[in-house]
């Protein structure tokens, strides 16, 4: 007789950070380009999207994350910009855990995957002209290590599309705190 093997399936919670680049550029016309000293932005410039269960009271579901989890469940955080057609882009650079008595998360690890994309060639008048391009996808992963309240700092950069439409240049470096309540 074969011994039974216990399989524990862990859940992955995906959180999308949406950043309003137009609003940030209006409020911070002379930003800092130093990742070591990012400008702290207010809640009106970003929000979160994530799945949550109805039995958890949401204090502010746009700026506060409440999750019912088990230890060793995974959290994945990625970011996107709303740019109002301006072709601004954001890159999440780092997620820092705050020091607390209870470490709620393991340190966040950045993951980058590059995939080949086939696109229409914008520099050609031919109808079927295509080009190959690499598209990079970046996100951060952590594992739940404890329950309770926690706070992390999300550090990101905003990039502007240059006039030639082919390059992006750094506009500035920013950050904001994201508060969590992790339930058992």
N, CA and C of each residue as an Amber inpcrd file, in Angstrom:
protein
   552
   0.8350000  -1.1730000   0.0000000   0.0000000   0.0000000   0.0000000
   0.8840000   1.2410000   0.0000000   0.5490000   2.1750000  -0.8270000
   1.3110000   3.4160000  -0.9450000   0.8590000   4.4030000   0.1250000
   1.8250000   5.0460000   0.8100000   1.4140000   6.0510000   1.8060000
   0.7650000   7.2400000   1.1170000  -0.2400000   7.8020000   1.7580000
  -0.9030000   8.9630000   1.1580000  -0.0170000  10.1920000   1.3260000
  -0.0520000  11.0280000   0.3480000   0.7300000  12.2630000   0.3580000
  -0.2430000  13.4180000   0.5050000   0.0050000  14.2560000   1.4810000
  -0.8430000  15.4120000   1.7120000  -0.4030000  16.5440000   0.7800000
  -1.3270000  17.0340000   0.0000000  -1.0430000  18.1530000  -0.9060000
  -1.7920000  19.3780000  -0.3940000  -1.0360000  20.4260000  -0.1530000
  -1.6320000  21.6730000   0.3090000  -1.5540000  22.6760000  -0.8300000
  -2.7050000  23.0980000  -1.2980000  -2.7410000  24.0640000  -2.3940000
  -2.7780000  25.4690000  -1.8120000  -1.8260000  26.2760000  -2.1880000
  -1.7500000  27.6510000  -1.7200000  -2.4410000  28.5690000  -2.7260000
  -2.9440000  29.6690000  -2.2190000  -3.6500000  30.6360000  -3.0470000
  -2.7070000  31.7770000  -3.4080000  -2.8770000  32.3120000  -4.6010000
  -2.1360000  33.5000000  -5.0220000  -3.1220000  34.6560000  -5.1260000
  -2.8200000  35.7420000  -4.4150000  -3.6400000  36.9410000  -4.4580000
  -2.9340000  37.9640000  -5.3410000  -3.6020000  38.3830000  -6.4140000
  -3.0150000  39.3360000  -7.3500000  -3.5920000  40.7190000  -7.1080000
  -2.6860000  41.6870000  -6.9090000  -3.0680000  43.0710000  -6.6560000
  -2.4960000  43.9320000  -7.7800000  -3.3630000  44.6950000  -8.4240000
  -2.9410000  45.5980000  -9.4870000  -2.9640000  47.0180000  -8.9400000
  -1.8360000  47.7050000  -9.0550000  -1.7250000  49.1070000  -8.6610000
  -1.9300000  49.9410000  -9.9250000  -2.9150000  50.8380000  -9.8980000
  -3.2160000  51.7020000 -11.0490000  -2.7880000  53.1180000 -10.6720000
  -1.9130000  53.6930000 -11.5020000  -1.3200000  55.0000000 -11.1980000
  -1.7420000  56.0250000 -12.2530000  -2.2440000  57.1630000 -11.7960000
  -2.7140000  58.2380000 -12.6740000  -1.5430000  59.1660000 -13.0000000
  -0.8820000  58.9200000 -14.1090000   0.3140000  59.6920000 -14.4710000
  -0.0120000  61.1470000 -14.8220000  -1.1610000  61.4010000 -15.4240000
  -1.5450000  62.7760000 -15.7810000  -1.6630000  63.6220000 -14.5150000
  -2.3510000  63.1000000 -13.5130000  -2.5320000  63.8270000 -12.2460000
  -1.1890000  64.0700000 -11.5540000  -0.3250000  63.0610000 -11.5470000
   0.9830000  63.2050000 -10.9070000   1.8110000  64.2680000 -11.6180000
   1.7960000  64.2610000 -12.9460000   2.5820000  65.2490000 -13.6890000
   2.0540000  66.6710000 -13.4640000   0.7500000  66.8230000 -13.2380000
   0.1940000  68.1490000 -12.9480000   0.5900000  68.6130000 -11.5520000
   0.5960000  67.6950000 -10.5790000   0.9100000  68.0590000  -9.1960000
   2.4110000  68.1930000  -8.9470000   3.2210000  67.4740000  -9.7100000
   4.6670000  67.4560000  -9.4850000   5.4020000  67.7700000 -10.7950000
   5.4070000  69.0580000 -11.2090000   6.0020000  69.4120000 -12.5070000
   7.5310000  69.3230000 -12.5210000   8.1760000  69.3500000 -11.3660000
   9.6370000  69.2470000 -11.2820000  10.0270000  68.0770000 -10.3850000
   9.8520000  66.8550000 -10.8750000  10.0610000  65.6900000 -10.0130000
  11.5370000  65.3730000  -9.7790000  11.7390000  64.5410000  -8.7880000
  13.0570000  64.0260000  -8.4530000  13.3050000  62.7560000  -9.2750000
  14.4870000  62.6130000  -9.8570000  14.8130000  61.4250000 -10.6440000
  15.6900000  60.4360000  -9.8780000  15.7730000  60.6030000  -8.5720000
  16.6150000  59.7530000  -7.7450000  15.7560000  58.6850000  -7.0680000
  15.9880000  57.4090000  -7.3970000  15.2250000  56.3210000  -6.7980000
  15.4330000  56.2060000  -5.2960000  16.5550000  56.7190000  -4.7890000
  16.8170000  56.6690000  -3.3520000  16.0180000  57.7220000  -2.5860000
  15.4810000  58.7200000  -3.2860000  14.7010000  59.7870000  -2.6590000
  13.4380000  60.0750000  -3.4850000  12.5510000  59.0880000  -3.6370000
  11.3440000  59.3160000  -4.4460000  10.3920000  60.2900000  -3.7490000
   9.5650000  60.9580000  -4.5340000   8.5660000  61.8860000  -4.0120000
   7.3510000  61.0820000  -3.5630000   6.8840000  61.3430000  -2.3380000
   5.7040000  60.6520000  -1.8250000   4.4610000  61.3090000  -2.4020000
   3.5760000  60.4920000  -3.0130000   2.3470000  61.0090000  -3.6170000
   1.1400000  60.6630000  -2.7490000   0.0520000  61.3940000  -2.9380000
  -1.1720000  61.1780000  -2.1730000  -2.0690000  60.1180000  -2.7860000
  -3.1080000  59.7300000  -2.0400000  -4.0180000  58.6740000  -2.4700000
  -4.8120000  59.0230000  -3.7170000  -4.9880000  60.2890000  -4.0090000
  -5.7410000  60.6720000  -5.2020000  -5.0270000  60.3280000  -6.5040000
  -3.7870000  59.8550000  -6.4250000  -2.9940000  59.5750000  -7.6220000
  -2.8570000  58.0910000  -7.9440000  -3.4470000  57.2340000  -7.1320000
  -3.3350000  55.7960000  -7.3550000  -4.4920000  55.0580000  -6.6740000
  -4.7320000  53.8210000  -7.0950000  -5.6850000  52.9520000  -6.4080000
  -5.3450000  51.4980000  -6.6900000  -5.9740000  50.5970000  -5.9450000
  -5.7080000  49.1650000  -6.0980000  -6.9250000  48.4570000  -6.6750000
  -6.6590000  47.3820000  -7.3990000  -7.6990000  46.4700000  -7.8680000
  -7.2570000  45.0800000  -7.4440000  -8.1340000  44.3770000  -6.7270000
  -7.8170000  43.0210000  -6.2960000  -9.1090000  42.3070000  -5.9110000
  -9.0870000  40.9780000  -5.9770000 -10.2820000  40.2310000  -5.5570000
 -10.3160000  40.1390000  -4.0370000 -11.4720000  40.3320000  -3.4570000
 -11.6100000  40.1680000  -2.0120000 -12.9430000  39.4880000  -1.7290000
 -13.0090000  38.9240000  -0.5580000 -14.2270000  38.2120000  -0.1620000
 -15.1770000  39.1870000   0.5240000 -16.4870000  38.9920000   0.2890000
 -17.4960000  39.9100000   0.8220000 -17.5850000  39.8950000   2.3410000
 -17.0880000  38.8450000   2.9910000 -17.2250000  38.7750000   4.4450000
 -16.1520000  39.5810000   5.1740000 -15.2980000  40.2660000   4.4600000
 -14.2750000  41.1120000   5.0810000 -14.7020000  42.5660000   4.9100000
 -14.7480000  43.2900000   6.0100000 -15.1240000  44.6980000   5.9640000
 -14.0260000  45.5030000   5.2700000 -14.4070000  46.2700000   4.2880000
 -13.4580000  47.0930000   3.5450000 -13.4930000  48.5170000   4.0790000
 -12.3970000  48.9620000   4.6760000 -12.3120000  50.3370000   5.1430000
 -12.2530000  51.2800000   3.9540000 -11.3700000  51.0220000   3.0290000
 -11.2270000  51.8120000   1.8140000 -10.6280000  50.9000000   0.7710000
 -11.4530000  50.2490000   0.0050000 -10.9760000  49.2160000  -0.9100000
 -10.1070000  49.7600000  -2.0370000 -10.0970000  51.0720000  -2.2510000
  -9.2330000  51.6270000  -3.2880000  -7.7950000  51.8140000  -2.8090000
  -7.6180000  52.0380000  -1.5050000  -6.2980000  52.3700000  -0.9780000
  -5.8860000  51.5190000   0.2110000  -6.6640000  50.5220000   0.5320000
  -6.3990000  49.6670000   1.6780000  -6.7430000  48.2380000   1.2650000
  -5.8720000  47.2890000   1.5190000  -6.0810000  45.9050000   1.0910000
  -6.3710000  45.0270000   2.3080000  -7.5100000  44.3250000   2.2830000
  -7.8530000  43.3430000   3.3050000  -7.9670000  41.9850000   2.6290000
  -7.2470000  41.0160000   3.1490000  -7.2520000  39.6770000   2.5550000
  -7.4480000  38.6140000   3.6150000  -8.2600000  37.6240000   3.3020000
  -8.4080000  36.4550000   4.1670000  -7.5160000  35.3770000   3.5610000
  -6.4520000  35.0230000   4.2860000  -5.4090000  34.1690000   3.7090000
  -5.0000000  33.0720000   4.6930000  -4.1150000  32.2420000   4.2160000
  -3.4250000  31.2670000   5.0530000  -1.9410000  31.5860000   4.9630000
  -1.1940000  31.1970000   5.9980000   0.2490000  31.3790000   5.9280000
   0.7710000  30.6240000   4.7170000   1.7740000  31.1960000   4.0820000
   2.4420000  30.6670000   2.8900000   1.6670000  30.9360000   1.5980000
   0.4790000  31.5960000   1.6770000  -0.1750000  32.0430000   0.4490000
   0.7100000  33.1120000  -0.1840000   0.5750000  33.2980000  -1.4740000
   1.4260000  34.2290000  -2.2090000   0.6570000  35.4960000  -2.5630000
   1.3650000  36.6330000  -2.5230000   0.8300000  37.9150000  -2.9930000
   1.6720000  38.3600000  -4.1770000   0.9990000  38.7410000  -5.2540000
   1.6600000  39.2470000  -6.4550000   1.1650000  40.6720000  -6.6740000
   2.0990000  41.6160000  -6.8050000   1.7480000  43.0160000  -7.0380000
   2.3540000  43.4630000  -8.3680000   1.5060000  44.0270000  -9.2130000
   1.9750000  44.5940000 -10.4820000   1.3750000  45.9900000 -10.6260000
   1.8590000  46.7510000 -11.5940000   1.3930000  48.1240000 -11.7600000
   1.1220000  48.4740000 -13.2060000   0.2460000  49.4460000 -13.3870000
  -0.1140000  49.9430000 -14.7170000  -0.4480000  51.4250000 -14.5800000
  -0.3270000  52.1520000 -15.6760000  -0.6620000  53.5800000 -15.6370000
  -1.9630000  53.8430000 -16.3760000  -2.6850000  54.8780000 -15.9190000
  -3.7890000  55.4310000 -16.7000000  -3.2130000  56.7430000 -17.1970000
  -3.1170000  56.8880000 -18.4790000  -2.3890000  58.0460000 -18.9880000
  -3.2180000  58.9660000 -19.8630000  -4.4790000  58.7050000 -20.0430000
  -5.3240000  59.6030000 -20.8210000  -4.8210000  59.8160000 -22.2410000
  -4.2150000  58.8080000 -22.8420000  -3.7260000  58.9010000 -24.2070000
  -2.3790000  59.5820000 -24.3420000  -1.6940000  59.8530000 -23.2480000
  -0.4270000  60.5840000 -23.3180000   0.7800000  59.6700000 -23.5460000
   0.5890000  58.3790000 -23.5360000   1.6650000  57.3940000 -23.7300000
   2.6870000  57.4030000 -22.5990000   2.2830000  57.8520000 -21.4170000
   3.1450000  57.7240000 -20.2500000   3.1490000  56.2640000 -19.8180000
   4.2070000  55.8480000 -19.1600000   4.3090000  54.4890000 -18.6560000
   4.8910000  54.5290000 -17.2570000   4.5930000  53.5030000 -16.4720000
   5.1840000  53.3880000 -15.1420000   5.9290000  52.0640000 -15.0450000
   6.9100000  52.0360000 -14.1790000   7.6000000  50.7980000 -13.8310000
   7.6840000  50.7570000 -12.3150000   7.1890000  49.6660000 -11.7200000
   7.3890000  49.4680000 -10.2900000   8.8440000  49.0850000 -10.1060000
   9.5610000  49.8410000  -9.2830000  10.9900000  49.6040000  -9.0910000
  11.3020000  48.7560000  -7.8680000  10.5240000  48.9720000  -6.7930000
  10.8470000  48.2930000  -5.5410000   9.6320000  48.3140000  -4.6250000
   9.5050000  47.2790000  -3.8140000   8.5000000  47.2520000  -2.7590000
   9.2300000  46.9510000  -1.4700000   9.1100000  47.8790000  -0.5110000
   9.8220000  47.7450000   0.7550000   8.8410000  47.4310000   1.8730000
   9.1730000  46.4260000   2.6700000   8.4110000  46.1270000   3.8840000
   8.8200000  47.1100000   4.9610000   7.8500000  47.5870000   5.7330000
   8.1680000  48.3890000   6.9030000   8.5690000  47.4500000   8.0300000
   9.4840000  47.8990000   8.8790000   9.8540000  47.1010000  10.0450000
   8.7020000  47.1320000  11.0400000   8.3060000  45.9570000  11.5040000
   7.2510000  45.8720000  12.5020000   7.5170000  44.6680000  13.3970000
   6.7590000  44.5810000  14.4780000   6.9440000  43.4370000  15.3800000
   6.5980000  42.1360000  14.6670000   5.5400000  42.1350000  13.9030000
   5.1230000  40.9590000  13.1440000   5.4280000  41.1640000  11.6740000
   6.3580000  40.4490000  11.1360000   6.6010000  40.5200000   9.6980000
   5.4550000  39.7900000   9.0000000   4.6030000  40.5250000   8.3070000
   3.4450000  39.9450000   7.6410000   3.8300000  39.2780000   6.3300000
   4.8170000  39.8400000   5.6260000   5.2420000  39.3250000   4.3300000
   6.7170000  38.9870000   4.3620000   7.0990000  38.0200000   3.5360000
   8.5240000  37.8380000   3.2720000   8.9410000  39.0230000   2.3930000
  10.2410000  39.3020000   2.2490000  10.6450000  40.4160000   1.3670000
  10.0850000  40.2130000  -0.0530000   9.6370000  41.3030000  -0.6520000
   9.0990000  41.2300000  -2.0190000  10.2430000  41.0420000  -3.0040000
  10.0710000  40.0920000  -3.9080000  11.0800000  39.7780000  -4.9230000
  10.5660000  40.2250000  -6.2830000  11.4080000  40.9140000  -7.0480000
  10.9880000  41.3530000  -8.3880000  11.1750000  40.2130000  -9.3850000
  10.1960000  40.0850000 -10.2730000  10.2150000  39.0700000 -11.3300000
  10.0710000  39.8190000 -12.6540000  10.9310000  39.5120000 -13.6070000
  10.8490000  40.1340000 -14.9380000  10.8770000  39.0310000 -15.9880000
   9.9030000  39.0580000 -16.8760000   9.8180000  38.0930000 -17.9680000
   9.7730000  38.8790000 -19.2730000  10.5590000  38.4470000 -20.2420000
  10.5740000  39.0950000 -21.5520000   9.9400000  38.1460000 -22.5710000
   8.9900000  38.6770000 -23.3560000   8.3000000  37.8760000 -24.3720000
   8.4080000  38.5730000 -25.7200000   8.5020000  37.7800000 -26.7660000
   8.5120000  38.3140000 -28.1350000   7.1040000  38.7190000 -28.5340000
   6.9850000  39.8930000 -29.1650000   5.7020000  40.3950000 -29.6510000
   5.8490000  40.7110000 -31.1370000   4.8080000  40.4640000 -31.8880000
   4.7610000  40.8270000 -33.3020000   3.8020000  42.0130000 -33.4290000
   4.2950000  43.1080000 -34.0140000   3.5180000  44.3460000 -34.1200000
   3.5020000  44.8460000 -35.5530000   2.5030000  45.6600000 -35.8810000
   2.5180000  46.3560000 -37.1690000   3.6510000  47.3570000 -37.1610000
   4.3340000  47.5040000 -38.2810000   5.4380000  48.4420000 -38.3930000
   4.8750000  49.8430000 -38.6310000   4.9810000  50.7480000 -37.6540000
   4.4170000  52.0930000 -37.8170000   5.2010000  52.9490000 -38.8070000
   6.4210000  52.5360000 -39.1540000   7.2600000  53.3180000 -40.0660000
   7.1650000  52.8420000 -41.5170000   6.1890000  52.0100000 -41.8050000
   6.0510000  51.4910000 -43.1630000   4.6530000  51.7880000 -43.6980000
   4.5950000  52.0800000 -45.0030000   3.3060000  52.3150000 -45.6590000
   2.6970000  51.0250000 -46.1860000   3.4640000  49.9480000 -46.1620000
   2.9530000  48.6630000 -46.6490000   1.9310000  48.1020000 -45.6680000
   0.8880000  47.5040000 -46.2200000  -0.2140000  47.0170000 -45.3990000
   0.2030000  45.8680000 -44.4750000   1.0650000  44.9840000 -44.9410000
   1.4360000  43.8060000 -44.1570000   2.8700000  43.8640000 -43.6430000
   3.3140000  45.0050000 -43.2200000   4.6640000  45.1600000 -42.6940000
   4.6330000  44.9850000 -41.1730000   5.3790000  44.0030000 -40.6990000
   5.4000000  43.7550000 -39.2640000   6.8370000  43.7670000 -38.7440000
   6.9600000  43.9780000 -37.4370000   8.2660000  43.9360000 -36.7880000
   8.1430000  43.0780000 -35.5270000   9.2640000  42.5560000 -35.0930000
   9.3240000  41.7750000 -33.8670000   9.9130000  42.6560000 -32.7720000
   9.3520000  42.5520000 -31.5980000   9.8050000  43.3810000 -30.4900000
   9.7340000  42.5790000 -29.1970000  10.6190000  42.8920000 -28.2520000
  10.5610000  42.2680000 -26.9260000   9.6710000  43.1170000 -26.0260000
   8.7960000  42.4530000 -25.2900000   7.9300000  43.1250000 -24.3280000
   8.2950000  42.5820000 -22.9500000   8.6070000  43.4790000 -22.0080000
   8.9810000  43.0620000 -20.6560000   7.7980000  43.2000000 -19.7150000
   7.6300000  42.2090000 -18.8510000   6.5880000  42.2080000 -17.8330000
   7.2720000  42.1040000 -16.4810000   6.9350000  43.0250000 -15.5660000
   7.5690000  43.0700000 -14.2500000   6.4820000  43.0060000 -13.1840000
   6.7160000  42.1980000 -12.1660000   5.8330000  42.1540000 -11.0090000
   6.6450000  41.7790000  -9.7830000   6.0240000  41.8750000  -8.6150000
   6.6810000  41.5540000  -7.3490000   5.8930000  40.4630000  -6.6450000
   6.6150000  39.5340000  -6.0130000   5.9920000  38.4290000  -5.3000000
   6.4940000  38.3700000  -3.8620000   5.5930000  37.9500000  -2.9750000
   5.9320000  37.7410000  -1.5740000   5.0550000  36.6140000  -1.0430000
   5.4180000  36.1020000   0.1230000   4.6620000  35.0350000   0.7640000
   4.1670000  35.5470000   2.1100000   2.9060000  35.2290000   2.4510000
   2.3340000  35.6140000   3.7360000   3.0420000  34.8260000   4.8340000
   3.5860000  35.5350000   5.8110000   4.2760000  34.8560000   6.9020000
   3.5780000  35.0500000   8.2470000   2.6090000  36.0030000   8.3110000
   1.9220000  36.2460000   9.5680000   0.6290000  37.0030000   9.2910000
  -0.1980000  37.1550000  10.3150000  -1.4680000  37.8580000  10.1890000
  -1.3870000  39.1930000  10.9300000  -2.2690000  40.1100000  10.5700000
  -2.3100000  41.4030000  11.2380000  -2.2410000  42.5480000  10.2530000
  -1.9470000  43.7370000  10.7900000  -1.8350000  44.9380000   9.9530000
  -0.3960000  45.1030000   9.5060000  -0.2440000  45.6330000   8.2990000
   1.0900000  45.8370000   7.7550000   1.0560000  47.0020000   6.7850000
   2.2450000  47.5150000   6.4630000   2.3670000  48.6050000   5.5000000
   3.6110000  48.3530000   4.6630000   3.4890000  48.6190000   3.3680000
   4.6360000  48.5250000   2.4610000   4.7660000  49.8400000   1.7150000
   5.9520000  50.1320000   1.2250000   6.1860000  51.2890000   0.3560000
   6.3530000  50.7880000  -1.0690000   5.6010000  51.3710000  -1.9860000
   5.7200000  51.0380000  -3.4000000   6.4590000  52.1820000  -4.0750000
   7.6090000  51.8750000  -4.6570000   8.4590000  52.8670000  -5.3230000
   8.3740000  52.6120000  -6.8250000   8.0880000  53.6730000  -7.5950000
   7.9160000  53.5130000  -9.0390000   8.4690000  54.7150000  -9.7910000
   8.6450000  54.5240000 -11.0920000   9.1150000  55.5850000 -11.9850000
   8.0750000  55.8280000 -13.0650000   7.9830000  57.0860000 -13.5090000
   7.1270000  57.4440000 -14.6400000   8.0340000  57.7950000 -15.8160000
   7.6640000  57.3090000 -16.9900000   8.4030000  57.5730000 -18.2230000
   7.4900000  58.2460000 -19.2290000   8.0360000  59.2370000 -19.9620000
   7.3270000  59.9370000 -21.0340000   7.7790000  59.3880000 -22.3710000
   6.8580000  59.3080000 -23.3220000   7.2150000  58.9440000 -24.6870000
   7.8430000  60.1580000 -25.3560000   9.0370000  59.9800000 -25.9210000
   9.7220000  61.0830000 -26.5970000   8.9830000  61.4900000 -27.8670000
   9.3320000  62.6760000 -28.4000000   8.6630000  63.2120000 -29.5890000
   8.7490000  62.2880000 -30.7900000   9.8540000  61.5170000 -30.9030000
   9.9890000  60.6240000 -32.0580000   9.1030000  59.3830000 -31.9300000
   8.5200000  59.1710000 -30.7540000   7.6120000  58.0420000 -30.5690000
   8.2980000  56.7100000 -30.3880000   9.6300000  56.6930000 -30.3510000
  10.3520000  55.4310000 -30.2650000  11.0430000  55.1960000 -28.9260000
  11.2420000  56.2400000 -28.1470000  11.9650000  56.1180000 -26.8850000
  11.1480000  56.7280000 -25.7530000  11.3970000  56.2220000 -24.5560000
  10.7800000  56.8160000 -23.3770000  11.8780000  57.3740000 -22.4900000
  11.6230000  58.5340000 -21.9000000  12.6050000  59.1440000 -21.0070000
  12.0080000  59.2400000 -19.6030000  12.8850000  59.1640000 -18.6130000
  12.4640000  59.1990000 -17.2200000  11.8790000  60.5610000 -16.8700000
  10.6690000  60.5660000 -16.3220000  10.0480000  61.7980000 -15.8420000
  10.3680000  62.0150000 -14.3670000  10.2140000  60.9560000 -13.5540000
  10.4780000  61.1030000 -12.1330000  10.2430000  59.8320000 -11.3550000
  10.7020000  59.8340000 -10.0970000  10.5760000  58.6920000  -9.1930000
   9.6460000  59.0670000  -8.0450000   8.7220000  58.1720000  -7.7230000
   7.6810000  58.4580000  -6.7480000   7.4580000  57.2510000  -5.8420000
   6.7180000  57.4530000  -4.7540000   6.3790000  56.3400000  -3.8670000
   5.0820000  56.6420000  -3.1280000   4.4980000  55.6100000  -2.5560000
   3.3440000  55.7500000  -1.6760000   3.2500000  54.5190000  -0.7890000
   2.6400000  54.6820000   0.4010000   2.4540000  53.5310000   1.2840000
   1.1510000  52.8060000   0.9420000   1.1670000  51.4940000   1.0520000
  -0.0330000  50.6820000   0.8760000  -0.2380000  49.9020000   2.1700000
  -1.4260000  50.0380000   2.7570000  -1.7430000  49.4070000   4.0330000
  -2.5050000  48.1020000   3.7870000  -2.1750000  47.0940000   4.5910000
  -2.8060000  45.7740000   4.5010000  -3.3920000  45.3870000   5.8370000
  -4.4600000  44.6160000   5.7800000  -4.9530000  43.8900000   6.9480000
  -5.0920000  42.4380000   6.4830000  -4.3090000  41.5640000   7.1040000
  -4.2510000  40.1660000   6.7000000  -4.9970000  39.3350000   7.7590000
  -6.0860000  38.6720000   7.3230000  -6.9170000  37.8480000   8.2150000
  -6.6070000  36.3790000   8.0260000  -6.8460000  35.6200000   9.0900000
  -6.7230000  34.1640000   9.0240000  -8.0410000  33.5750000   8.5960000
